[in-house]
Amino acid sequence: MIRPTATERLIAVVAFATTLLLLFGIAPAQAGEDRNFAGSAQFDYMFARHDSIQDAQAPGPRTPLTGFTTEAALKIAVDISDHLSANFKLCYGCHGFELDMAYFDFRVADEFNLRTGRFSPTFGAFNLRHDPANHPFSDKPLPYDMGRMLRKGDWNNGVLPAPFPMTGAEVNGTHWVGSDVQVDYAAYVAMGFKNESDLHPTDINFQESHLPYYVTADPRPVTGGRLGMTIRLSDVSDATLGVSGMYGTYDFRNRLSYGIVGIDIAMRVGRATVRAEYLVRRQQADTSNPGIFKYAVASEHGDFFLKHGMYLELKLPAAEPLMVLGRVDAMIRQGNVSEAPVGAGGDFVVDSPLMNNVTVVRETIGLAYDIERNFRLKLSLETWQFSYADADNHKNDVSAHVGVVGSL
Amino acid sequence: MPTITRMTLAPTSGWSGVFDMAKRNLWLECTGLVPVACVTAIAASCADWSPSVGSAQEECSYSSPEGNPGRAYDSDGTGSGTCVLFNAGDNCDDYQAANCCALSRNCYYDPLCQSADEELDHCTTDASSALTPAGVQAGIAQCRAVFAASGAYAQGVIACEATCCSARCVTLPLTQ
């Protein structure tokens, strides 16, 4: 596989950004067009008491992302007509530049909108808030974690690392029942997740969902959707309940499936919100090489694992610029453990500390302080409890975040 | 007193009979089959969402190197992820002990597989007396094929030897 060099990537990004500017920034607006330019950037420092020895390798998928990190994004939204709009979003994170959004919405009615292009399909409630300017913590909840969790190499990130942009088409809509009940739906077909680099795939390789190649040898799309209902309880309060699902295959032979289901609940009273989500992913693994597994492969129900994730999040306004935050999140992994690192290509093995039933629980308390409009300080302290010891024989850990986020 | 008989309507066509049957089936389903079907479906789906694993590879232990020509995978405790093998004169046993420990144990615990394993030992001993090296190789390959065909556990051991050994121990040849 020929990978583009850093210079080639930079040239591609500059060319892309220039094109966006030419298309939407400099070109004269057509009659009726409404343009919206937005951006955000979060700069965060994460400290962890224990940097696991086994993970302390060169930067990469198995390395904990402690220290300084940047998440930045620029977005252009254009209402081309009463029915057609476009959204393009370029973001920068831990593995470089990425196209988070490039899609068109063709809205026939509130109840029927056709979305095509590159986007994160509708799943759960956090997906809409994945931008660091839209959620109050420095990091994402564990089920949606993409690199901030400790021992992420052991767990291969969260249940559904967000964002998860993929090329496809989605139909979504909203319908009001009376003036107090809103029903939302979404159904989509999209490229889905992949692992086309491992000889015997046992898990999704999330690295294959971004640069350098977006194409897949698997023509079968992932399918899924969400059904949600929001009830207005009073002028200042509402409650939302949603269920989501996603199903597809991730190997190029279309033999290994993954299915994710989730439920999300949210309640808002004034500026205070409580949110909770539960996700579970059923992941089938190629067991044709039993030697890469930590346990003997069971003859029945031995070819898959489950990864559960859940979080409960509380956002409570204290004084006007200050917000008090609390969060409890957890993950559970059940099933056989492949000791062949995901994305390494071959079948060489390493010692995985995971067992067939492991858990991680994290408690977070934090503060969000609006220094000025659109400029926020984020502080948080996290305690971790793993059910298994790391190479240094630690089961517990403590980490802290100091970050600022701005939006325009 | 005349006997009053309750009048019933005969089916006026084949379709009404079908409808009657459908109603009866529906009644049956509603009263009996649906709960059974639901319980069965839930039980099946629950099982389908409950992953199983066999015994851990590292749980395999051998009493002494003298007693068993091989050592469990990574039994040196260094966490290096490499195999610790010593030359006991039988590469196949070394491979099996080092890499397919749990699968081999599954086989030893299964009477059929254990019997097939004993047959394999006899077969390979006989095959080793062939006149030419090529004949030895062919004979052993035949023995292993027969063993693999004896059942799922045996097939698992052979598959493991054939694949994982190249993953965990690349320095020794697979065949004897």
Interface residues (C-beta under 8 A of the other chain):
Chain A: V280 R282 S288 N289 P290 G291 I292 F293 K294 Y295 A296 V297 A298 S299 E300 H301 G302 F304 F305 L306 Q334 G335 N336 E339 A340 G346 D347 F348 V349 V350 D351 N356 A391
Chain B: A47 D48 W49 S50 P51 S52 V53 G54 S55 A56 Q57 E58 D74 G79 G81 N99 C100 A102 L103 R105 N106 A152 G156 A159 C160 T163 C164 C165 S166 A167 R168
